[in-house]
């Protein structure tokens, strides 16, 4: 955990971020799955580019790019995609995979 931040405070902050994102979570495009969302966010966390993720999943870069920006807007609107928001998004998309 970050210096000076207690784990309980961090958990509350992340829970708040998850709740806010869940309330604004966008509908997926036709044919898009929860697994696609998880692969998208996990790929970004691994440092892959959107085009690379799309190719690995057999999809189109434009579709993955559009979905990323929809998820980003749900997370932070027009603001900066913070690490907390990224962690919350990853937890949400992983939780939606059945």
Secondary structure, DSSP 8 states (H G I E B T S, - for coil): --TT--HHHHHHHHHHHHHHHHHH-----TT--HHHHHHHHHHHHTT--HHHHHHHHT--HHHHHHHHHHHHHHHHTTS---HHHHHHHHHHHHHH--
